[in-house]
Amino acid sequence: MTMTSVDFASLLCSRLCHDLLSPVGALNNGLELLADEHDPEMRARCLELLNESARASANKLKFFRLAFGAAGGFGEKVDTRETRSAIEGLFGDNAKLTIGWMVEEATLPKPATKVLLNLALIAGDALVRGGQLDIGAEENAGNIEIVVRAEGPRLVLDQELRTTLLGEQGDTAITPRAAAAYLIHSLVSEGSGSVQISEPDAPVLLFGVTIRAG
């Protein structure tokens, strides 16, 4: 399927609005409760919930800025400490999810950074009951090799995401849910790279991506 930049922008906006609706809505509800509550203990609880929602909103925005935005403030490469912080912030409230970070490179090119972040987003979402999310990347012979591995009691990767990542969706319309997968496929194609995904019935979910370093 051929998609214009306007089509993709619309998909991306829909995805971002969906993901931010919950924490922002919680902020609004918390403020309404706080305005009507006079019990000190309940007000303290409301403030605690407001703090949690504000943190979740800020973490999501930080992640989306790097994963989807222009990543202003960085040059052609992004500090991997910022990338790690964005991923850990996004999933930080999920006590059932453990993140393994295996990236020794100090920086990665922006396209590779976006691919890594979006793969982590997809893999983390696939761990519907939590589990282990391992993320690795290294530069090798002019290419960036990225591996993201997810293992848990229940793995769910929507077929739309799989086909979009591999560029096999044909004429099927892409939904906002697949915006991250479409971005990955586009960046990898532009970078003369490739995407590999473990089989649907495999006990672990494994993504492997190669993308040109420069």
VEXRO-893081 format. One line per 3 residues: number of its first residue (from 0); their letters; for each residue x, y, z of C-alpha. Coordinates in Angstrom, 2 decimals. Layout:
BEGIN
NUM) A) X:Y:Z ~ ...
This chain:
BEGIN
0) MTM) 0.00:0.00:0.00 ~ 1.27:3.47:-0.94 ~ 0.90:5.99:1.86
3) TSV) 1.42:9.74:1.60 ~ 3.14:11.76:4.30 ~ -0.25:13.26:5.20
6) DFA) -1.77:9.78:5.57 ~ 1.05:8.72:7.88 ~ 0.84:11.95:9.90
9) SLL) -2.87:11.25:10.43 ~ -2.15:7.68:11.56 ~ 0.56:8.87:13.90
12) CSR) -1.62:11.57:15.46 ~ -4.37:9.03:16.07 ~ -1.89:6.67:17.75
15) LCH) -0.44:9.41:19.97 ~ -3.88:10.67:21.00 ~ -4.93:7.11:21.89
18) DLL) -1.84:6.51:24.03 ~ -2.01:9.87:25.82 ~ -5.75:9.79:26.45
21) SPV) -5.50:7.61:29.55 ~ -2.89:9.55:31.59 ~ -4.23:12.96:30.54
24) GAL) -7.78:11.84:31.31 ~ -6.63:10.66:34.72 ~ -5.12:14.10:35.35
27) NNG) -8.43:15.76:34.52 ~ -10.40:13.37:36.74 ~ -7.93:13.84:39.59
30) LEL) -8.25:17.62:39.42 ~ -12.03:17.37:39.52 ~ -11.88:15.09:42.56
33) LAD) -9.40:17.34:44.29 ~ -11.65:20.37:43.81 ~ -14.54:18.64:45.58
36) EHD) -12.57:16.79:48.27 ~ -11.95:18.26:51.72 ~ -10.72:15.24:53.68
39) PEM) -6.91:15.62:54.16 ~ -6.19:11.93:53.57 ~ -8.27:11.81:50.40
42) RAR) -6.69:15.01:49.13 ~ -3.26:13.49:49.71 ~ -4.33:10.41:47.73
45) CLE) -5.65:12.62:44.92 ~ -2.33:14.46:44.79 ~ -0.50:11.13:44.66
48) LLN) -2.63:9.99:41.72 ~ -2.11:13.33:39.98 ~ 1.63:12.96:40.39
51) ESA) 1.55:9.44:38.93 ~ -0.51:10.56:35.94 ~ 1.70:13.59:35.31
54) RAS) 4.80:11.39:35.41 ~ 3.24:8.86:33.03 ~ 2.27:11.65:30.62
57) ANK) 5.76:13.16:30.71 ~ 7.40:9.76:30.16 ~ 5.16:9.00:27.18
60) LKF) 5.87:12.40:25.64 ~ 9.62:11.94:26.11 ~ 9.44:8.54:24.43
63) FRL) 7.27:9.77:21.54 ~ 9.56:12.75:20.97 ~ 12.48:10.39:20.31
66) AFG) 10.54:7.59:18.65 ~ 8.39:9.67:16.30 ~ 9.59:13.27:16.42
69) AAG) 12.58:15.15:15.07 ~ 14.49:14.66:18.35 ~ 15.46:18.31:18.54
72) GFG) 18.55:19.04:20.59 ~ 20.42:16.06:19.15 ~ 22.64:15.99:16.08
75) EKV) 22.64:13.18:13.55 ~ 23.23:10.75:16.40 ~ 21.37:10.24:19.66
78) DTR) 22.96:9.45:23.02 ~ 21.95:5.87:23.87 ~ 21.56:6.89:27.52
81) ETR) 18.63:9.07:26.40 ~ 17.21:6.15:24.44 ~ 17.46:3.82:27.41
84) SAI) 15.91:6.41:29.72 ~ 12.97:6.87:27.34 ~ 12.26:3.12:27.19
87) EGL) 12.59:2.63:30.94 ~ 10.31:5.62:31.54 ~ 7.67:4.31:29.16
90) FGD) 7.49:0.91:30.86 ~ 8.54:2.05:34.32 ~ 5.08:1.69:35.85
93) NAK) 4.78:-1.93:34.70 ~ 6.11:-3.92:37.66 ~ 5.69:-7.17:35.70
96) LTI) 8.07:-6.10:32.93 ~ 11.86:-6.36:33.25 ~ 14.11:-4.59:30.76
99) GWM) 17.54:-5.89:29.77 ~ 19.74:-3.26:28.09 ~ 22.59:-4.60:25.93
102) VEE) 23.69:-1.55:23.96 ~ 27.34:-0.60:24.40 ~ 27.45:2.04:21.66
105) ATL) 27.57:5.57:23.12 ~ 25.42:6.94:20.28 ~ 23.28:5.64:17.44
108) PKP) 22.13:7.39:14.26 ~ 18.65:8.91:14.50 ~ 17.04:6.40:12.08
111) ATK) 18.47:3.44:14.02 ~ 17.37:5.04:17.30 ~ 13.81:5.39:16.02
114) VLL) 13.78:1.79:14.81 ~ 15.06:0.55:18.18 ~ 12.51:2.60:20.14
117) NLA) 9.58:1.51:18.02 ~ 10.61:-2.14:18.13 ~ 10.80:-1.86:21.92
120) LIA) 7.32:-0.29:21.94 ~ 5.85:-3.12:19.84 ~ 7.62:-5.86:21.80
123) GDA) 6.65:-4.34:25.15 ~ 3.01:-4.11:24.09 ~ 3.16:-7.77:23.01
126) LVR) 4.01:-8.79:26.59 ~ 0.42:-8.46:27.74 ~ 1.13:-10.18:31.08
129) GGQ) 4.63:-8.85:31.54 ~ 7.91:-10.69:31.14 ~ 11.43:-9.98:29.94
132) LDI) 12.23:-7.37:27.29 ~ 15.84:-7.45:26.07 ~ 17.23:-4.78:23.76
135) GAE) 20.57:-4.90:21.98 ~ 22.32:-2.92:19.23 ~ 25.81:-2.61:17.80
138) ENA) 27.59:-1.19:14.79 ~ 29.16:-3.75:12.50 ~ 30.80:-3.19:9.09
141) GNI) 28.95:0.05:8.41 ~ 25.58:-1.24:9.57 ~ 23.62:-1.02:12.81
144) EIV) 22.35:-4.40:13.96 ~ 19.40:-4.29:16.35 ~ 17.89:-7.19:18.27
147) VRA) 14.80:-6.96:20.47 ~ 13.63:-10.05:22.33 ~ 10.41:-10.48:24.32
150) EGP) 9.60:-13.47:26.50 ~ 6.68:-13.87:28.86 ~ 3.67:-15.96:29.89
153) RLV) 1.60:-14.56:27.02 ~ 2.88:-13.03:23.77 ~ 0.49:-11.33:21.37
156) LDQ) 1.75:-9.76:18.15 ~ -1.12:-8.61:15.97 ~ -0.92:-9.96:12.42
159) ELR) -1.27:-6.41:11.06 ~ 1.93:-5.41:12.85 ~ 3.79:-8.43:11.49
162) TTL) 2.76:-7.84:7.87 ~ 3.42:-4.09:8.11 ~ 6.88:-4.61:9.56
165) LGE) 7.71:-6.96:6.70 ~ 6.05:-4.77:4.07 ~ 3.59:-7.51:3.17
168) QGD) 0.31:-5.69:3.86 ~ -0.42:-5.26:0.15 ~ -3.46:-3.05:-0.49
171) TAI) -4.81:-3.50:3.03 ~ -5.37:-0.18:4.81 ~ -3.02:0.44:7.73
174) TPR) -4.63:1.39:11.05 ~ -3.18:3.74:13.71 ~ -2.20:0.67:15.73
177) AAA) 0.39:-0.14:13.06 ~ 1.90:3.37:12.83 ~ 5.07:2.29:14.66
180) AYL) 5.45:-0.78:12.45 ~ 5.02:1.31:9.30 ~ 7.67:3.78:10.48
183) IHS) 10.10:0.93:11.16 ~ 9.54:-0.58:7.71 ~ 9.98:2.81:6.03
186) LVS) 13.20:3.68:7.88 ~ 14.70:0.25:7.29 ~ 13.82:0.40:3.59
189) EGS) 15.38:3.85:3.28 ~ 18.47:2.56:5.08 ~ 18.88:-0.40:2.69
192) GSV) 18.25:-2.77:5.59 ~ 16.11:-5.75:6.47 ~ 13.64:-6.87:9.14
195) QIS) 13.36:-10.39:10.51 ~ 10.69:-11.67:12.90 ~ 10.42:-14.99:14.71
198) EPD) 7.66:-17.36:13.62 ~ 4.16:-16.80:15.11 ~ 4.31:-20.05:17.09
201) APV) 7.82:-19.45:18.49 ~ 8.10:-19.45:22.32 ~ 9.76:-16.01:22.24
204) LLF) 9.20:-12.93:20.10 ~ 12.41:-11.93:18.35 ~ 13.01:-8.95:16.08
207) GVT) 16.22:-8.56:14.11 ~ 16.96:-5.45:12.08 ~ 19.94:-4.35:10.02
210) IRA) 20.07:-0.73:8.87 ~ 22.85:1.31:7.28 ~ 24.84:3.28:9.86
213) G) 25.40:6.37:7.75
